[in-house]
Every structure is written in C-alpha cells, then in structure tokens.
Amino acid sequence: MSRTPGTGTGTAAPRIRRLRPRALAVPAAAVALTLALGTPTASATSTPAQIAASKTNGVAYLKTLQAADGSYAGSGLSNEWAFSAFAAAGTAPADVAPGGDTTKNARTVYRNLLATPGWPSATPYVTDYERGTLNAYAAGIDPARVSASRNLIADIHRYWQTAEPGYFGPSGNFNGTVFAGLALAGARTQTGAQRVPQALLDTIVTRIRANQHNDGGWDYQKAEGDPTRLAAPGDIDMTGAAMAALCTAGVPASDPDVVQGRDFLAGKLTSTGAFTAMYGINSSSNAWAVSGLNACGINPQTGPFLAPSGKTPIDFVIAQQFTPGGGFRYKPGDTSPSAYSSTDAVRAVAGGGFTAAPPTPVTPGATRWVAQSAFTPGTATRLALTIDDGSGALKVCSVAFTPTAGTTTLGAVLDAATTGATPAGCVTSVTPASGTGAVTAVNGTANSGTSVWKAGVDGSAPSAATRDRVIGVGDTIALRYGS
C-alpha cells in the first residue's frame, strides 16, 4: 500500500491521490509561516464564530499557496484541491490572483492547464479526470466545456467497465468508482440540473453498496464478492467519500447503508474529537469523514459525534490550525502546515462535501461560469453518451468525433459512436442510418407501440429522439427506450 508524499509528514493513503504517488513542493510562503507557528490547542465544541474565523484564516493560508504565475496545479497533483475548498468557503477562485493581477487569476490558469492536450499525462487514471471535474466545477469552469477539445465528463465516461457495469477504471481500485459517483453527481450543469441520468448514478450506487465492509465502512480496494475483504476493517477516509457519493447521488441519510457508515465513523471517534484512522490520527482523515457527513446532511458536532469529553471532529480539525498563519498540520505535533491537509480541512470546516457550487466572483467583469460555447470545426472532441434500452444493461461511453460546424446532430453523434466510442460497443446500429427523422431503433431495439426512443441532454426531460436534434459542445446525451 503506497503513501503519497506530503509536506514532510505523508498524506493518508486511502484517497483519490493514492493511485500514483507524487511529490509535493512546499511554497516559500508556506515555509515562512512556520516561523510563527504555535502548538496545537484543545478547544470546546466549536462555535459558529470559531468556525467562521477558522475558515477565514484557512482561506488566507490557501491563497499563499498560489504560484507567481497564478497556478495551483501543475503536471502532478499540486494544490488543485484548493478550488473545492475555496468554493465551500465562499471564495471564488476567479478572485484569487497573485498580487492582484487578474490576468493570472487561479480559474483562468487552471482552465488553461485542463485544456492542454497533454494533461494530465501520457498514462492517465480515471481519478485524474474525476479530480479535475470536481475542482473545475468548484472553480466555475463547466467541466463538460473546458475547451473545444476538453470534456471532462466524457473523459470519465471512457473508463466505464462494460464487463462490470457501475465501475469506472479497474474495479480493484474502488476509489475510482467512488469518485466517479462524486464527480458525475456533484458537478451539475450551469443551471443546477443533474447532468447524467439517474439510471447511471444508480449503477454506481449499487457498486458502492456492494463494497461496504461488514463493519459499515469502506476502503479504497474492491471488496465486492470477496468475504475476506468485506470482513477487513473499513477506513475513515474512504468511508467519508463513499457516504458522500451515495448521498450526492440521491441516497437519503436515513438509508441503512448510510446509517451504517455513520455508525462506523462514530465508533472510531476518540475523546479528542479525532477519528482513529488507518494511518493514525490526522486532520486529513478527519476532514474526509466530516465532508462525508456534510454531504449527507449529518451534523458532525452533535449526536454520536459529540464525544463524552465534549469534543467533536470539527474541534479536532480546528485544533490543528496554526495561529497566526491559518494552515493546518497533518498530524498533532507537526511543526509545519500541510497544503493537502489544509485544503481538506478548510473544505470540511466550511461545511463542504467534495466539491461545491462556484460562488459568484466579485472581480469586475468576472462571470460565475466560463465555458466553451460552440464546437470548433476541425477540432477533435468527445461527448458523453448513455444508452438505456430498458433491460437494465446500460451502455455508457465517450464518443470521439471531429465536428464540421459549431453544432452537430444526434444522428451524427450516434453514427460516430458506432466506430469511435470508448468503451467500444456502445452503439452497434442506428435506424435510420441517415436523414433527419425519428430514431426508430438503436442496437436492434426498435420502437414498438408506446415504447419509443427518447433523448435528453444535460438532464433535460427526454423527448422523441430525432436524427436532426441539435447537439452542442459538451452536451451530455442520454438515450432511453420506453413509454
């Protein structure tokens, strides 16, 4: 089991960044803050005023992590989780600029990075695109419309496991499926609509349920069908993430599996308000657990999360914050702040899950959202597609094609999917094969009586599927057969 190097202490392993260890450089500004660091102090149950102060100070620290070119992220993980933390705390990344130079604001620089053809690497993981989706959304970048060629939602769809529906990426790396749920359910459209069909989210939910350990927790490895893994201890971090994925996908907090996850976390609570985690007591694991509770609407300062000592998980996290400075230590006793732990902590203390809707910037002229508005003719791109024939066997894929105009048609997308879909086999046949009329059959399933093919875009109500239906850049397409 690998660890990801942090700022001298290591970062908890069961995380979205587990799959590929990367080093994290400590910005000079962060190092300078260590000169005035104090020791951790205990606190009573955190008041709204204390939470607000912690959030404000934490945001101030996160701003010191911005590089001179305006970036938070480079070729590796860097500090891009700061975007979800900023949004949860009510700060628009478009307002975060080095020295007030708005041309280098964090959102613009991040969008340019995501649009780079070589991003994230020559051998990407699905978690790279999921992380990008969650943070782009929080930054006010429509993740499906980053650029003419970059559609992060379609990038995630490429990793659908046809042989194991509901899993994204190798099923053994279960965190890829958890974060698919978080990204596809959490990164809503610019109008706040659920972007993908509920049937897709439901398949992810089914897999998450099947991987819940006997103790009510989860960890980053696949446990479904493996009695030994199911009997192994769950982990604090991934339990928080899995709970958040369930609730973000529409599962209520009263659901038995969510309740079991809640009870698992409560059973790990210590008298200091910290959870006993896989790699020992640390602020990142606490923050991930709190973010899971936040996403499910479960108060982390009452009920089973108020220890007999009067301490809560929020108390513990805030106790790890340096004053002055605002950064958070990874483990009690650490003498310098961790950038990773600070982004986790700010997001949790601010009441966030694993992403947040972007605040409206205060910078003059800056809009809440930035997005590609049309296809660029001749520029290859991708669209996300789901096919539901009513049998329960979804087909999910990313369709690669090169548009010839600013918009395209549903017929053109389905035609492209017959040869340019990943995974392959998403669309094997379409009837009619040309023209502008109604789509009467897909993959051999033909319209019959009141059961017909309908199409929805970006969560819109399904309507009759016609070959000439206009499809725009970044549209997430869902075809459904039924009455």
LUMLUMNU-152839 format. One record per residue (C-alpha): chain; x, y, z. Coordinates in Angstrom, 3 decimals, decimal comma. Example, Ala and Ser with C-alpha at 12.3 -4.5 7.8 and 13.67 -1.06 7.14 Angstrom:
<recs>
+--------+----------+----------+----------+
! cadena !     east !    north !       up !
+--------+----------+----------+----------+
!      A !   12,300 !   -4,500 !    7,800 !
!      A !   13,670 !   -1,060 !    7,140 !
+--------+----------+----------+----------+
</recs>
This chain:
<recs>
+--------+----------+----------+----------+
! cadena !     east !    north !       up !
+--------+----------+----------+----------+
!      A !    0,000 !    0,000 !    0,000 !
!      A !    1,576 !    3,226 !   -1,100 !
!      A !    1,679 !    6,603 !    0,540 !
!      A !    1,672 !    9,901 !   -1,239 !
!      A !    4,433 !   12,192 !   -0,015 !
!      A !    3,098 !   15,269 !    1,679 !
!      A !    4,790 !   18,229 !    3,269 !
!      A !    7,189 !   16,177 !    5,292 !
!      A !    4,615 !   14,010 !    7,061 !
!      A !    2,940 !   11,933 !    4,349 !
!      A !   -0,679 !   12,044 !    3,361 !
!      A !   -3,269 !    9,459 !    4,303 !
!      A !   -3,243 !    6,763 !    1,663 !
!      A !   -6,905 !    5,868 !    1,056 !
!      A !   -7,533 !    8,909 !   -1,086 !
!      A !   -8,180 !    9,867 !   -4,682 !
!      A !   -4,466 !   10,626 !   -4,992 !
!      A !   -3,495 !    7,117 !   -3,866 !
!      A !   -3,127 !    5,673 !   -7,328 !
!      A !    0,074 !    7,442 !   -8,250 !
!      A !    2,412 !    8,840 !   -5,585 !
!      A !    3,708 !   12,291 !   -6,373 !
!      A !    5,943 !   14,670 !   -4,502 !
!      A !    4,578 !   17,975 !   -3,244 !
!      A !    6,805 !   21,002 !   -3,118 !
!      A !    6,245 !   23,396 !   -0,207 !
!      A !    5,808 !   27,006 !   -1,397 !
!      A !    8,220 !   29,502 !    0,091 !
!      A !    5,323 !   31,451 !    1,584 !
!      A !    4,177 !   28,376 !    3,449 !
!      A !    7,664 !   27,747 !    4,788 !
!      A !    7,837 !   31,324 !    6,018 !
!      A !    4,668 !   30,805 !    8,009 !
!      A !    6,340 !   28,121 !   10,100 !
!      A !    8,465 !   30,749 !   11,812 !
!      A !    5,478 !   31,865 !   13,850 !
!      A !    3,789 !   28,548 !   14,437 !
!      A !    2,379 !   27,658 !   17,788 !
!      A !    1,420 !   24,342 !   19,338 !
!      A !   -1,951 !   22,650 !   18,960 !
!      A !   -4,521 !   23,751 !   21,497 !
!      A !   -7,667 !   21,987 !   22,594 !
!      A !  -10,997 !   23,721 !   22,266 !
!      A !  -14,537 !   23,158 !   23,363 !
!      A !  -17,254 !   22,434 !   20,824 !
!      A !  -16,614 !   24,911 !   18,024 !
!      A !  -18,979 !   27,872 !   17,866 !
!      A !  -20,167 !   29,460 !   14,623 !
!      A !  -17,785 !   32,341 !   15,277 !
!      A !  -14,836 !   29,984 !   15,723 !
!      A !  -15,746 !   28,083 !   12,586 !
!      A !  -16,027 !   31,342 !   10,644 !
!      A !  -12,634 !   32,501 !   11,925 !
!      A !  -11,039 !   29,162 !   11,070 !
!      A !  -12,494 !   29,316 !    7,583 !
!      A !  -11,289 !   32,882 !    7,029 !
!      A !   -7,784 !   32,102 !    8,256 !
!      A !   -7,683 !   28,894 !    6,252 !
!      A !   -8,626 !   30,691 !    3,043 !
!      A !   -5,884 !   33,240 !    3,736 !
!      A !   -3,365 !   30,397 !    4,010 !
!      A !   -4,593 !   28,726 !    0,818 !
!      A !   -4,043 !   31,982 !   -1,031 !
!      A !   -0,350 !   31,828 !   -0,080 !
!      A !   -0,060 !   28,533 !   -1,970 !
!      A !   -0,705 !   30,221 !   -5,319 !
!      A !    2,370 !   30,348 !   -7,529 !
!      A !    3,586 !   33,563 !   -9,103 !
!      A !    2,074 !   32,525 !  -12,444 !
!      A !   -1,332 !   32,137 !  -10,806 !
!      A !   -1,301 !   28,350 !  -10,750 !
!      A !   -2,319 !   25,890 !   -8,089 !
!      A !   -1,835 !   22,809 !  -10,234 !
!      A !    0,953 !   21,604 !  -12,474 !
!      A !    1,683 !   18,302 !  -14,115 !
!      A !    1,052 !   16,485 !  -10,834 !
!      A !   -1,483 !   16,827 !   -8,044 !
!      A !   -0,064 !   20,023 !   -6,625 !
!      A !   -2,654 !   22,040 !   -4,714 !
!      A !   -5,651 !   21,941 !   -7,026 !
!      A !   -7,973 !   20,700 !   -4,281 !
!      A !   -7,796 !   24,315 !   -3,130 !
!      A !  -10,545 !   25,103 !   -5,664 !
!      A !  -13,121 !   22,933 !   -3,901 !
!      A !  -12,024 !   24,384 !   -0,561 !
!      A !  -12,307 !   27,965 !   -1,802 !
!      A !  -15,798 !   27,355 !   -3,182 !
!      A !  -17,013 !   25,675 !    0,002 !
!      A !  -15,710 !   28,658 !    1,966 !
!      A !  -17,461 !   31,161 !   -0,318 !
!      A !  -14,400 !   32,396 !   -2,191 !
!      A !  -14,465 !   32,327 !   -5,993 !
!      A !  -11,185 !   31,053 !   -7,467 !
!      A !  -11,596 !   33,707 !  -10,180 !
!      A !  -10,958 !   36,266 !   -7,413 !
!      A !   -7,694 !   34,618 !   -6,326 !
!      A !   -4,835 !   36,293 !   -8,193 !
!      A !   -1,149 !   36,818 !   -7,325 !
!      A !   -0,503 !   40,420 !   -6,413 !
!      A !   -3,968 !   41,313 !   -7,646 !
!      A !   -3,032 !   40,543 !  -11,260 !
!      A !   -6,428 !   39,380 !  -12,530 !
!      A !   -4,920 !   38,132 !  -15,791 !
!      A !   -3,339 !   35,380 !  -13,710 !
!      A !   -6,401 !   34,508 !  -11,654 !
!      A !   -6,486 !   30,929 !  -10,441 !
!      A !   -9,509 !   29,900 !  -12,507 !
!      A !   -8,119 !   31,067 !  -15,836 !
!      A !   -4,764 !   29,427 !  -15,237 !
!      A !   -6,406 !   26,157 !  -14,154 !
!      A !   -8,705 !   26,125 !  -17,168 !
!      A !   -5,738 !   26,610 !  -19,467 !
!      A !   -3,996 !   23,676 !  -17,806 !
!      A !   -7,010 !   21,380 !  -18,152 !
!      A !   -7,301 !   22,325 !  -21,834 !
!      A !   -3,696 !   21,356 !  -22,554 !
!      A !   -3,625 !   18,328 !  -24,892 !
!      A !   -1,007 !   16,589 !  -22,740 !
!      A !   -2,924 !   16,986 !  -19,487 !
!      A !   -2,994 !   15,074 !  -17,201 !
!      A !   -0,255 !   12,738 !  -18,511 !
!      A !    0,541 !   10,164 !  -21,160 !
!      A !   -0,900 !    7,441 !  -18,923 !
!      A !   -3,842 !    8,997 !  -17,075 !
!      A !   -6,072 !    7,396 !  -14,474 !
!      A !   -9,807 !    7,935 !  -14,232 !
!      A !   -9,194 !    9,671 !  -10,904 !
!      A !   -7,255 !   12,394 !  -12,728 !
!      A !  -10,399 !   13,332 !  -14,650 !
!      A !  -12,631 !   12,953 !  -11,590 !
!      A !  -10,397 !   15,227 !   -9,539 !
!      A !  -10,336 !   17,689 !  -12,425 !
!      A !  -14,125 !   17,600 !  -12,698 !
!      A !  -14,724 !   18,265 !   -9,005 !
!      A !  -12,279 !   21,154 !   -8,895 !
!      A !  -13,210 !   22,659 !  -12,264 !
!      A !  -16,841 !   22,737 !  -11,185 !
!      A !  -15,922 !   24,447 !   -7,916 !
!      A !  -13,843 !   26,974 !   -9,847 !
!      A !  -16,760 !   27,882 !  -12,101 !
!      A !  -15,414 !   26,031 !  -15,147 !
!      A !  -18,099 !   23,914 !  -16,803 !
!      A !  -16,301 !   20,535 !  -16,710 !
!      A !  -18,002 !   19,343 !  -19,909 !
!      A !  -16,995 !   22,524 !  -21,741 !
!      A !  -13,471 !   23,287 !  -20,594 !
!      A !  -12,409 !   23,933 !  -24,186 !
!      A !  -13,249 !   22,920 !  -27,751 !
!      A !  -11,385 !   19,651 !  -27,181 !
!      A !  -11,670 !   19,018 !  -23,427 !
!      A !  -14,817 !   17,490 !  -21,953 !
!      A !  -14,054 !   16,051 !  -18,520 !
!      A !  -17,444 !   14,336 !  -18,209 !
!      A !  -16,781 !   12,480 !  -21,462 !
!      A !  -13,263 !   11,676 !  -20,240 !
!      A !  -14,731 !    9,927 !  -17,188 !
!      A !  -17,204 !    8,012 !  -19,369 !
!      A !  -14,274 !    6,450 !  -21,227 !
!      A !  -13,457 !    4,400 !  -18,129 !
!      A !  -16,838 !    2,662 !  -17,797 !
!      A !  -16,261 !   -1,055 !  -17,251 !
!      A !  -18,513 !   -2,909 !  -19,671 !
!      A !  -17,824 !   -6,272 !  -18,037 !
!      A !  -18,527 !   -4,825 !  -14,562 !
!      A !  -21,187 !   -2,144 !  -15,079 !
!      A !  -21,074 !    0,601 !  -12,486 !
!      A !  -17,311 !    0,518 !  -12,022 !
!      A !  -15,083 !    3,192 !  -13,519 !
!      A !  -11,469 !    2,281 !  -14,097 !
!      A !  -10,069 !   -1,035 !  -12,858 !
!      A !  -12,569 !   -2,306 !  -10,294 !
!      A !   -9,764 !   -3,248 !   -7,929 !
!      A !   -9,156 !    0,464 !   -7,409 !
!      A !  -12,563 !    1,078 !   -5,901 !
!      A !  -11,820 !    4,742 !   -5,231 !
!      A !  -12,124 !    5,371 !   -8,986 !
!      A !  -15,769 !    4,311 !   -8,792 !
!      A !  -16,488 !    6,310 !   -5,633 !
!      A !  -15,116 !    9,472 !   -7,197 !
!      A !  -16,986 !    8,790 !  -10,423 !
!      A !  -20,134 !    8,988 !   -8,325 !
!      A !  -18,959 !   12,183 !   -6,649 !
!      A !  -17,977 !   13,824 !   -9,935 !
!      A !  -20,895 !   12,755 !  -12,114 !
!      A !  -23,496 !   13,527 !   -9,464 !
!      A !  -21,821 !   16,536 !   -7,877 !
!      A !  -20,718 !   18,507 !  -10,942 !
!      A !  -24,120 !   19,734 !  -12,030 !
!      A !  -24,935 !   21,893 !  -15,029 !
!      A !  -24,660 !   25,666 !  -15,008 !
!      A !  -28,378 !   25,833 !  -14,203 !
!      A !  -28,037 !   23,359 !  -11,340 !
!      A !  -29,520 !   20,334 !  -13,103 !
!      A !  -28,265 !   16,789 !  -12,654 !
!      A !  -26,108 !   16,272 !  -15,711 !
!      A !  -26,250 !   12,489 !  -16,135 !
!      A !  -29,280 !   10,154 !  -15,996 !
!      A !  -30,280 !    8,759 !  -12,624 !
!      A !  -30,014 !    5,247 !  -14,055 !
!      A !  -26,262 !    5,779 !  -14,426 !
!      A !  -25,898 !    7,059 !  -10,877 !
!      A !  -27,962 !    4,134 !   -9,625 !
!      A !  -25,498 !    1,635 !  -11,103 !
!      A !  -22,673 !    3,383 !   -9,266 !
!      A !  -24,700 !    3,379 !   -6,050 !
!      A !  -25,241 !   -0,373 !   -6,430 !
!      A !  -21,485 !   -0,954 !   -6,655 !
!      A !  -20,761 !    1,287 !   -3,680 !
!      A !  -23,305 !   -0,612 !   -1,591 !
!      A !  -21,770 !   -3,935 !   -2,641 !
!      A !  -18,349 !   -2,786 !   -1,431 !
!      A !  -19,441 !   -1,786 !    2,078 !
!      A !  -17,490 !   -3,775 !    4,646 !
!      A !  -19,130 !   -5,786 !    7,366 !
!      A !  -18,233 !   -3,101 !    9,911 !
!      A !  -20,122 !   -0,461 !    7,914 !
!      A !  -17,053 !    1,249 !    6,472 !
!      A !  -15,317 !    1,246 !    3,092 !
!      A !  -11,735 !    1,395 !    1,889 !
!      A !  -10,072 !    2,101 !   -1,453 !
!      A !   -9,892 !   -1,520 !   -2,613 !
!      A !  -12,629 !   -3,579 !   -4,207 !
!      A !  -14,394 !   -5,762 !   -1,636 !
!      A !  -17,449 !   -6,898 !   -3,564 !
!      A !  -17,619 !  -10,681 !   -3,765 !
!      A !  -14,579 !  -11,125 !   -1,511 !
!      A !  -15,538 !  -12,307 !    2,006 !
!      A !  -12,036 !  -11,630 !    3,301 !
!      A !  -12,027 !   -8,032 !    2,094 !
!      A !  -15,572 !   -7,459 !    3,308 !
!      A !  -14,515 !   -8,675 !    6,749 !
!      A !  -11,477 !   -6,376 !    6,804 !
!      A !  -11,653 !   -3,091 !    8,724 !
!      A !  -13,086 !   -0,107 !    6,887 !
!      A !  -11,156 !    3,126 !    6,583 !
!      A !  -12,121 !    6,606 !    7,772 !
!      A !  -11,183 !    8,465 !    4,571 !
!      A !  -12,966 !    6,272 !    2,052 !
!      A !  -15,963 !    5,852 !    4,323 !
!      A !  -16,418 !    9,606 !    4,198 !
!      A !  -16,005 !    9,643 !    0,424 !
!      A !  -18,327 !    6,668 !   -0,144 !
!      A !  -21,041 !    8,168 !    2,058 !
!      A !  -20,724 !   11,438 !    0,159 !
!      A !  -21,014 !    9,617 !   -3,172 !
!      A !  -24,170 !    7,843 !   -2,054 !
!      A !  -25,843 !   10,979 !   -0,752 !
!      A !  -24,763 !   13,150 !   -3,677 !
!      A !  -26,327 !   10,541 !   -5,989 !
!      A !  -29,647 !   10,887 !   -4,175 !
!      A !  -29,479 !    8,299 !   -1,391 !
!      A !  -31,060 !    9,756 !    1,783 !
!      A !  -29,207 !    9,987 !    5,086 !
!      A !  -31,791 !    7,611 !    6,574 !
!      A !  -30,763 !    4,828 !    4,179 !
!      A !  -29,466 !    1,777 !    6,096 !
!      A !  -26,097 !    1,780 !    4,310 !
!      A !  -25,547 !    5,472 !    5,051 !
!      A !  -26,569 !    4,876 !    8,665 !
!      A !  -24,094 !    2,006 !    8,926 !
!      A !  -21,375 !    4,277 !    7,538 !
!      A !  -22,306 !    6,976 !   10,035 !
!      A !  -22,203 !    4,465 !   12,878 !
!      A !  -18,839 !    3,151 !   11,693 !
!      A !  -17,394 !    6,665 !   11,886 !
!      A !  -18,990 !    7,287 !   15,262 !
!      A !  -17,376 !    4,113 !   16,553 !
!      A !  -13,934 !    5,482 !   15,634 !
!      A !  -14,387 !    8,781 !   17,493 !
!      A !  -11,909 !    9,458 !   20,309 !
!      A !  -12,147 !   11,802 !   23,277 !
!      A !  -10,224 !   14,494 !   21,357 !
!      A !  -12,811 !   14,545 !   18,575 !
!      A !  -10,400 !   12,775 !   16,224 !
!      A !  -11,198 !    9,575 !   14,381 !
!      A !   -8,828 !    6,646 !   14,674 !
!      A !   -7,714 !    6,310 !   11,048 !
!      A !   -5,666 !    3,775 !    9,112 !
!      A !   -2,506 !    5,888 !    9,343 !
!      A !   -3,155 !    7,197 !   12,801 !
!      A !   -4,960 !   10,293 !   13,974 !
!      A !   -4,639 !   13,064 !   11,403 !
!      A !   -6,527 !   16,100 !   10,162 !
!      A !   -6,958 !   14,914 !    6,566 !
!      A !   -8,759 !   11,720 !    7,558 !
!      A !  -10,927 !   13,697 !    9,961 !
!      A !  -11,714 !   16,188 !    7,209 !
!      A !  -12,684 !   13,497 !    4,709 !
!      A !  -15,001 !   11,922 !    7,267 !
!      A !  -16,542 !   15,310 !    8,044 !
!      A !  -17,007 !   16,043 !    4,340 !
!      A !  -18,884 !   12,752 !    4,029 !
!      A !  -21,128 !   13,721 !    6,924 !
!      A !  -21,616 !   17,196 !    5,446 !
!      A !  -22,650 !   15,738 !    2,079 !
!      A !  -25,275 !   13,618 !    3,814 !
!      A !  -26,585 !   16,477 !    5,928 !
!      A !  -25,357 !   14,866 !    9,147 !
!      A !  -24,178 !   17,364 !   11,748 !
!      A !  -20,585 !   16,477 !   12,777 !
!      A !  -20,933 !   18,271 !   16,115 !
!      A !  -23,980 !   16,599 !   17,635 !
!      A !  -25,373 !   13,178 !   18,468 !
!      A !  -22,806 !   10,386 !   18,087 !
!      A !  -20,161 !   12,905 !   17,006 !
!      A !  -20,159 !   14,756 !   20,311 !
!      A !  -17,776 !   12,756 !   22,491 !
!      A !  -18,421 !   12,453 !   26,258 !
!      A !  -15,465 !   14,815 !   26,671 !
!      A !  -17,442 !   17,490 !   24,803 !
!      A !  -15,145 !   17,383 !   21,752 !
!      A !  -16,187 !   16,892 !   18,128 !
!      A !  -14,424 !   16,165 !   14,804 !
!      A !  -14,645 !   19,872 !   13,952 !
!      A !  -12,951 !   20,718 !   17,242 !
!      A !  -10,086 !   18,392 !   16,391 !
!      A !   -9,598 !   19,814 !   12,907 !
!      A !   -9,636 !   23,404 !   14,104 !
!      A !   -7,171 !   22,488 !   16,863 !
!      A !   -4,684 !   21,560 !   14,116 !
!      A !   -4,753 !   25,065 !   12,640 !
!      A !   -1,786 !   27,348 !   13,180 !
!      A !   -2,394 !   30,834 !   14,527 !
!      A !   -1,099 !   33,008 !   13,004 !
!      A !   -0,741 !   31,517 !    9,547 !
!      A !   -4,029 !   29,678 !    9,019 !
!      A !   -2,598 !   26,432 !    7,673 !
!      A !   -3,402 !   23,038 !    9,174 !
!      A !   -0,942 !   20,387 !   10,324 !
!      A !   -1,360 !   16,832 !    9,093 !
!      A !   -0,801 !   15,187 !   12,482 !
!      A !   -0,828 !   16,587 !   16,010 !
!      A !    2,701 !   17,606 !   16,875 !
!      A !    3,729 !   18,503 !   13,330 !
!      A !    5,553 !   21,824 !   13,256 !
!      A !    4,625 !   22,949 !    9,757 !
!      A !    1,372 !   23,104 !    7,812 !
!      A !    0,437 !   20,616 !    5,114 !
!      A !   -1,041 !   22,041 !    1,927 !
!      A !   -3,080 !   18,885 !    1,299 !
!      A !   -4,383 !   18,772 !    4,841 !
!      A !   -5,223 !   22,452 !    4,727 !
!      A !   -7,378 !   22,112 !    1,623 !
!      A !   -9,133 !   19,122 !    3,182 !
!      A !   -9,639 !   20,947 !    6,458 !
!      A !  -10,952 !   24,212 !    5,006 !
!      A !  -13,464 !   22,333 !    2,867 !
!      A !  -14,706 !   20,335 !    5,863 !
!      A !  -14,832 !   23,210 !    8,351 !
!      A !  -16,711 !   25,294 !    5,764 !
!      A !  -19,405 !   22,621 !    5,629 !
!      A !  -18,469 !   21,266 !    2,195 !
!      A !  -18,527 !   17,796 !    0,716 !
!      A !  -16,007 !   17,018 !   -2,036 !
!      A !  -16,968 !   19,863 !   -4,323 !
!      A !  -19,208 !   22,911 !   -4,114 !
!      A !  -21,148 !   25,127 !   -6,491 !
!      A !  -18,972 !   28,085 !   -7,514 !
!      A !  -19,568 !   31,418 !   -5,775 !
!      A !  -20,136 !   34,477 !   -7,957 !
!      A !  -16,824 !   36,361 !   -8,312 !
!      A !  -16,519 !   39,912 !   -7,038 !
!      A !  -13,833 !   40,817 !   -9,579 !
!      A !  -15,388 !   43,298 !  -12,056 !
!      A !  -16,278 !   41,579 !  -15,300 !
!      A !  -15,745 !   38,060 !  -13,984 !
!      A !  -18,699 !   35,739 !  -14,554 !
!      A !  -19,791 !   32,876 !  -12,345 !
!      A !  -19,147 !   30,362 !  -15,148 !
!      A !  -16,712 !   30,092 !  -18,010 !
!      A !  -17,322 !   27,558 !  -20,764 !
!      A !  -16,679 !   26,764 !  -24,411 !
!      A !  -19,746 !   27,993 !  -26,288 !
!      A !  -19,523 !   26,016 !  -29,535 !
!      A !  -17,604 !   23,303 !  -31,323 !
!      A !  -14,561 !   24,419 !  -33,271 !
!      A !  -14,827 !   22,920 !  -36,753 !
!      A !  -11,952 !   20,539 !  -37,393 !
!      A !  -11,022 !   20,203 !  -33,710 !
!      A !  -11,480 !   16,658 !  -32,389 !
!      A !  -13,610 !   16,390 !  -29,273 !
!      A !  -15,678 !   13,972 !  -27,189 !
!      A !  -19,243 !   13,743 !  -25,920 !
!      A !  -20,634 !   11,653 !  -23,063 !
!      A !  -23,368 !    9,177 !  -24,050 !
!      A !  -25,624 !    6,786 !  -22,124 !
!      A !  -27,899 !    4,231 !  -23,809 !
!      A !  -30,717 !    2,730 !  -21,723 !
!      A !  -32,795 !    0,149 !  -23,601 !
!      A !  -34,937 !   -0,640 !  -20,575 !
!      A !  -33,328 !   -4,014 !  -19,921 !
!      A !  -31,204 !   -2,726 !  -17,045 !
!      A !  -27,988 !   -3,183 !  -19,035 !
!      A !  -26,768 !    0,368 !  -19,558 !
!      A !  -24,216 !    1,236 !  -22,193 !
!      A !  -22,008 !    4,152 !  -21,223 !
!      A !  -19,285 !    5,622 !  -23,401 !
!      A !  -17,339 !    8,607 !  -24,633 !
!      A !  -17,851 !    9,362 !  -28,328 !
!      A !  -14,902 !   10,769 !  -30,260 !
!      A !  -15,606 !   12,774 !  -33,392 !
!      A !  -14,491 !   15,853 !  -35,298 !
!      A !  -17,264 !   18,425 !  -35,835 !
!      A !  -17,621 !   20,343 !  -39,068 !
!      A !  -19,645 !   23,225 !  -37,624 !
!      A !  -20,407 !   24,972 !  -34,346 !
!      A !  -23,108 !   22,395 !  -33,597 !
!      A !  -23,788 !   18,836 !  -34,681 !
!      A !  -26,771 !   16,481 !  -34,672 !
!      A !  -27,832 !   13,489 !  -32,631 !
!      A !  -27,667 !   11,348 !  -35,753 !
!      A !  -24,066 !   12,367 !  -36,376 !
!      A !  -23,113 !   11,546 !  -32,778 !
!      A !  -24,763 !    8,113 !  -32,909 !
!      A !  -23,123 !    7,387 !  -36,250 !
!      A !  -19,730 !    8,355 !  -34,793 !
!      A !  -20,361 !    6,135 !  -31,775 !
!      A !  -20,552 !    3,011 !  -33,941 !
!      A !  -16,804 !    3,280 !  -34,597 !
!      A !  -15,485 !    5,965 !  -32,241 !
!      A !  -16,834 !    5,055 !  -28,807 !
!      A !  -14,792 !    4,159 !  -25,746 !
!      A !  -15,556 !    1,596 !  -24,493 !
!      A !  -16,480 !    0,052 !  -27,816 !
!      A !  -19,900 !   -1,451 !  -28,451 !
!      A !  -21,898 !    1,419 !  -27,012 !
!      A !  -23,775 !    1,817 !  -30,303 !
!      A !  -23,751 !   -1,031 !  -32,800 !
!      A !  -26,553 !    0,097 !  -35,093 !
!      A !  -28,920 !    3,012 !  -35,637 !
!      A !  -32,090 !    3,099 !  -37,707 !
!      A !  -32,490 !    5,028 !  -39,903 !
!      A !  -28,841 !    5,345 !  -40,885 !
!      A !  -29,365 !    8,750 !  -42,490 !
!      A !  -31,864 !   11,550 !  -42,865 !
!      A !  -33,497 !   13,807 !  -40,299 !
!      A !  -36,395 !   11,778 !  -38,956 !
!      A !  -37,091 !    9,902 !  -35,767 !
!      A !  -34,603 !    7,352 !  -34,464 !
!      A !  -36,650 !    4,164 !  -34,674 !
!      A !  -34,109 !    1,600 !  -33,469 !
!      A !  -30,826 !    1,518 !  -31,566 !
!      A !  -28,732 !   -1,609 !  -31,124 !
!      A !  -31,550 !   -3,702 !  -32,578 !
!      A !  -34,222 !   -2,472 !  -30,164 !
!      A !  -36,984 !   -0,939 !  -32,276 !
!      A !  -39,843 !    1,386 !  -31,444 !
!      A !  -42,979 !   -0,602 !  -30,669 !
!      A !  -46,324 !    0,871 !  -29,730 !
!      A !  -45,862 !    3,403 !  -26,969 !
!      A !  -42,288 !    2,284 !  -26,318 !
!      A !  -40,023 !    4,547 !  -28,325 !
!      A !  -36,523 !    6,004 !  -28,202 !
!      A !  -36,260 !    9,345 !  -26,456 !
!      A !  -33,306 !   11,631 !  -25,889 !
!      A !  -32,362 !   14,011 !  -23,095 !
!      A !  -29,459 !   16,452 !  -22,945 !
!      A !  -27,775 !   17,631 !  -19,757 !
!      A !  -30,557 !   16,194 !  -17,639 !
!      A !  -33,438 !   17,608 !  -19,660 !
!      A !  -36,714 !   15,684 !  -19,820 !
!      A !  -36,488 !   13,025 !  -22,550 !
!      A !  -38,325 !   13,781 !  -25,782 !
!      A !  -38,614 !   11,946 !  -29,075 !
!      A !  -35,158 !   11,156 !  -30,447 !
!      A !  -34,682 !   12,546 !  -33,933 !
!      A !  -31,577 !   12,405 !  -36,058 !
!      A !  -31,671 !   16,151 !  -36,652 !
!      A !  -31,789 !   17,122 !  -32,980 !
!      A !  -29,150 !   19,795 !  -32,423 !
!      A !  -26,272 !   18,815 !  -30,149 !
!      A !  -23,858 !   21,406 !  -28,818 !
!      A !  -20,380 !   21,309 !  -27,398 !
!      A !  -20,202 !   19,479 !  -24,064 !
!      A !  -23,766 !   18,180 !  -24,180 !
!      A !  -24,240 !   15,042 !  -22,101 !
!      A !  -26,595 !   12,804 !  -24,071 !
!      A !  -28,927 !   10,167 !  -22,631 !
!      A !  -30,988 !    7,892 !  -24,890 !
!      A !  -33,785 !    5,931 !  -23,219 !
!      A !  -36,218 !    3,393 !  -24,592 !
!      A !  -39,685 !    3,257 !  -23,090 !
!      A !  -43,116 !    4,829 !  -22,967 !
+--------+----------+----------+----------+
</recs>
